[in-house]
Amino acid sequence: MTDDEIMEIYRGFNDKTYAAIKEYVSMFHQPWPVYGPHDIELIEYCIKKKMSIDDLPEDDKMYDKYFKGIIY
């Protein structure tokens, strides 16, 4: 999928979230989880760390904040 095709998934998201996800998709060329957390804080954290959400280590503070107790 192209980045534009991926971004079609997020049509209708609020402008700030859409912009953050667009930056993420532009960096990683993969979708942000549609059913995962859409918190701008987490999206921007991944961008800043240059790590996709799938690459966040389990001992990462943001991983703990958003996924502790949910993913085993």
C-alpha positions in Angstrom: 0.0 0.0 0.0 1.1 3.5 -0.7 1.1 6.1 2.1 -2.0 7.8 0.5 -3.8 4.5 0.4 -3.0 3.9 4.1 -4.2 7.3 5.0 -7.6 6.6 3.5 -8.2 4.3 6.5 -8.1 7.4 8.8 -10.6 9.5 6.9 -12.9 11.1 9.4 -10.5 11.2 12.3 -10.1 14.6 14.0 -7.6 16.9 12.3 -4.9 16.7 15.0 -5.0 12.9 15.2 -5.0 12.6 11.4 -2.0 14.9 11.1 0.0 12.9 13.7 -0.9 9.6 12.1 0.0 11.0 8.7 3.5 11.9 10.0 3.8 8.4 11.5 2.8 6.8 8.2 5.2 9.1 6.2 8.0 8.0 8.5 7.3 4.2 8.7 5.2 3.6 5.6 2.9 1.4 7.6 -0.5 1.9 9.2 -1.0 3.0 12.8 -3.3 0.4 14.5 -6.9 1.4 13.7 -8.2 -0.3 16.9 -5.3 0.7 19.1 -4.8 3.8 21.1 -5.1 7.0 19.0 -3.5 9.3 21.6 -1.4 11.9 20.0 1.1 11.6 22.8 1.9 8.0 21.9 2.0 8.6 18.2 4.4 11.6 18.6 6.5 9.5 21.0 7.0 6.8 18.4 7.9 9.4 15.8 10.4 11.1 18.2 12.0 7.8 19.1 12.0 6.7 15.5 10.3 3.4 16.5 7.1 2.0 15.1 4.5 1.1 17.7 5.4 -2.6 17.1 9.0 -1.9 17.9 8.5 -0.3 21.3 10.2 -2.5 23.9 8.0 -3.9 26.7 10.1 -2.0 29.3 9.5 1.4 27.6 7.6 3.9 29.8 5.0 4.6 27.1 4.5 1.0 26.3 3.7 0.5 30.0 1.4 3.5 30.1 -0.7 2.3 27.1 -0.4 -1.4 27.1 0.4 -2.7 30.6 -2.2 -5.3 31.5 -3.7 -5.3 28.1 -1.1 -7.2 26.0 0.5 -10.3 27.5 
